[in-house]
Amino acid sequence: MSSEPREFETKIHALSDRHEGIGKVDGQDIPIPFTHLGETVRAEVVYARKGLMQGKLLEVLSPSPDRVPPACQHFGHCGGCQFQHYSESAYKAMKAETIQKALSREGLKKALDDFFFVGPRNRRRVDFWIKNIHGTLKMGFQRMGTRFIEDIAECPMMHPMMEGLLTPLRETLSPLLEPREGFHIHLVKVKAGVDILLSGRKRVLSETEQQALVSFAEAHPVVRLQVKQGKTYHNLHQTQTPTVQFGNAEVEVTPNCFLQASEASDQILGDLVVKAIGSPSQKVFDLFCGRGTLSLPLVAAGHDVHGAEGDLRSIQALQAAAPCPENFTCRDLYHSPYEAADFKDFDAIVLNPPRTGAPAQIPTLAAAKIPLIVYVSCNPETFAQDAHHLLKEGYTLRTLWGVDQFHWAHHVEVVGVFTRN
Ligand SMILES: C[S@@+](CC[C@H](N)C(=O)[O-])C[C@H]1O[C@@H](n2cnc3c(N)ncnc32)[C@H](O)[C@@H]1O
């Protein structure tokens, strides 16, 4: 088949695991993003090679009752959101189905006990580009699967304080970019404002350019503005140390450090973990503890909390904020997982691994026979694999919660509470 764009009409007859609509062209299945099951659409083939095809939606000819107008003018082009065309009820059902399907692939059945939705205008960490492309300025995310940048004027998934910086950032940065130059912009909403890191422009900033950036930062709620040139970070503006609040503690953050997607998700996940551990005071080990999103609310709830994490800077930030710094250790839990005997004094384990799950740690954890395990996961697939192992070793999945912290994206968080008699 030629790779020239070619129009066709089709009915969406199935959905992929990521809820992308699947139509047919020349008798062959083709994914067409931003469509609903049952819709008839006009689309074009934008890629066809080695049996793989990709479709692009041009027009919805018979809309699904689940279709709603998108909240953002850039939806479908910018690469940030996948599901603005879903009604609220269809969106919630789709997210719940994602979790249920992942469990059922591992032969597990457990209804969700509750589902928490963070909603739009909450995302606290975003990375995007501003580039001078042949004299035309584009600022936005890289369009899905491509190197193109959709020029954005709004972003309703961002925290409003960051969205409010889009226009001033564009006005400040555009005179600093010659053709083919760009800045990678990292924004993090912290407790007292926004932490900004600019990287990617190779030319050293002149005095005048630095002053333009300082004036921008002084005029807006910017806590810190850094520019990375080569391997060096230049701090051009700082009103205070950028921090986030976990439990009773304020923890220092950096522009590239791990944080949950929003302040609301910190609160929801922290509350759920505290609820699952319950009372009275327990001795808890938090595996993959990061900067203490879950550890510090547990400390505030009166538990004796210990933790391990592979990133040294995260552990140092947590140690600086925690009342019990000696309890937290830097350790690679993929290559040096704890042995079962290491957990013998603990009443409960909390774990929140990366998307790949905890394949090295789960077997010894199961063998330790701790009465309570609270597993927080950003990937229902690997959660289900690890859950399968725990159930085989005598655990029961007592409670299952969903947390939708990446609004309009396909990601979903799951929290499982495992007990054993
Ligand atoms: C999903 S995050 C959770 C962090 C923390 N629980 C939170 O909520 O902020 C996963 C964490 O695992 C850490 N990590 C990644 N690979 C690791 C490894 N091999 N050993 C230990 N920790 C690792 C990351 O640095 C990150 O902090």
The ligand as a Tripos MOL2 file, in Angstrom:
@<TRIPOS>MOLECULE
LIG
   27    29     1     0     0
SMALL
NO_CHARGES

@<TRIPOS>ATOM
      1 C1          5.9860    5.8250   41.0620 C.3       1 LIG1
      2 S1          7.3690    6.5810   41.8210 S.3       1 LIG1
      3 C2          6.7990    6.6380   43.4810 C.3       1 LIG1
      4 C3          7.5390    7.5130   44.4110 C.3       1 LIG1
      5 C4          6.8010    7.8690   45.7010 C.3       1 LIG1
      6 N1          6.1680    6.7270   46.2990 N.3       1 LIG1
      7 C5          5.7970    8.9580   45.4480 C.2       1 LIG1
      8 O1          4.5970    8.6920   45.5170 O.co2     1 LIG1
      9 O2          6.2100   10.0990   45.1780 O.co2     1 LIG1
     10 C6          8.5430    5.3100   41.7620 C.3       1 LIG1
     11 C7          9.8160    5.6000   42.4570 C.3       1 LIG1
     12 O3         10.6750    4.4650   42.2440 O.3       1 LIG1
     13 C8         12.0090    4.9520   42.1700 C.3       1 LIG1
     14 N2         12.8150    3.9210   41.4940 N.ar      1 LIG1
     15 C9         12.9460    3.6910   40.1670 C.ar      1 LIG1
     16 N3         13.7770    2.6540   39.9570 N.ar      1 LIG1
     17 C10        14.1790    2.2190   41.1770 C.ar      1 LIG1
     18 C11        15.0400    1.1810   41.6190 C.ar      1 LIG1
     19 N4         15.6510    0.3930   40.7410 N.pl3     1 LIG1
     20 N5         15.2200    1.0150   42.9420 N.ar      1 LIG1
     21 C12        14.5930    1.8170   43.8220 C.ar      1 LIG1
     22 N6         13.7730    2.8260   43.4690 N.ar      1 LIG1
     23 C13        13.5610    3.0230   42.1620 C.ar      1 LIG1
     24 C14        11.8910    6.2490   41.4090 C.3       1 LIG1
     25 O4         13.0110    7.0680   41.6630 O.3       1 LIG1
     26 C15        10.5790    6.8090   41.9790 C.3       1 LIG1
     27 O5         10.8410    7.6520   43.0770 O.3       1 LIG1
@<TRIPOS>BOND
     1     1     2 1
     2     2     3 1
     3     2    10 1
     4     3     4 1
     5     4     5 1
     6     5     6 1
     7     5     7 1
     8     7     8 2
     9     7     9 1
    10    10    11 1
    11    11    12 1
    12    11    26 1
    13    12    13 1
    14    13    14 1
    15    13    24 1
    16    14    15 ar
    17    14    23 ar
    18    15    16 ar
    19    16    17 ar
    20    17    18 ar
    21    17    23 ar
    22    18    19 1
    23    18    20 ar
    24    20    21 ar
    25    21    22 ar
    26    22    23 ar
    27    24    25 1
    28    24    26 1
    29    26    27 1
@<TRIPOS>SUBSTRUCTURE
     1 LIG1         1 GROUP 0 **** ****
